[in-house]
Amino acid sequence: HRAWHAGQSRHGGREHCNDFSIGIELEGCDEHPFEAIQYTRLAELARALFSVYPKLNPQRITGHSDIAPGRKTDPGPHFDWQRLYRLLA
């Protein structure tokens, strides 16, 4: 399977993130905070993926803005990364 979410992208010294990534989207926009339930469900999904893919961990979760700067802006400045990390601890 192939994720078609990243487009032209780079992460960890590798290009074409669609070739080696799992894409997860949250409903919303960059200008508004995400809802508590979105963080809860995202953490649940991430834990499920961690159990299937042992190389995955919280430190490997990145935003579109990290892999395609200038082209992608999400999850945006209102995304609370520390909140997600606490839920994954």
N, C-alpha and C positions, 0 to 999 in steps of 0.2 A: 504494500500500500504506500501511497505517497501523499504527503500533506501539500496542499496548494495554497497555503496561507501566507507564506513569507515573501514570495517573489524574489527579486534581486536582493540578496542578503548575505551576511557574513557573521560568523560567531566562532570563537575559539580558534581563530586562524583558518577556518574552513568556509568556503563559499557555498552558496546554494543550499540554504538551511532546509528547504523542502525535502532534500535528499536524506536527511538524518534527524528530523525533528518531529515532534507531536504538536499539533496546533490546537490550542484551546482559546475560545473567545468568550468574553463576558459581554452581555448586553449593556449598552450605555454609551457614554461619550466622554471625551477627555475633560470636559468642563464641569462635570458633576461627580460627587463621591459615589462610590459603589455601595450597595445595600449590604447589611450584615449577612443576609442569607446567601449572597453571592460569594462572600469569603468562605462561609461554611461549606457550601457545595463545591467550591473550587478546591478547598483543602481535602474534602472527601474524595474527589476525583484524583487529586494528586497522590494521595495515599494509596489508592487502588492502583494507579500506574506504577508507583514505587514498588509495589508487591510483584508486579509482572516484569518490570524492567529494573533489575538490581542496580544498574549504573546510574539511575535517576536518583536525585536527592534535591532538597530545597535550594541548594546553591546553584543548581543547574537550570532553575526556572528563570526565564528572561522575558522581557517585554518585546513587542514588535519594535518599539523605539530603540531598543538595544541592538537589534540585529539588522535593522534597515533605517538608520538615522537619516533624517532629511526626507524620507519617504513615508515612514510610519510614525505615528505619535502616541499610539496606545501602549499601555493602558493609561498613560497620562499622569499629570502631577498629583491627582487626587487618589491614585491607587496607593494603599497603605501596605507596602511590602512587609514592614515589621509585624503588622497584624496577621498577614498570611503566615509568616515564619513562626509566630507564636502558636497559631492553630496547627502547624505541622510538627511542632516540638513534641 
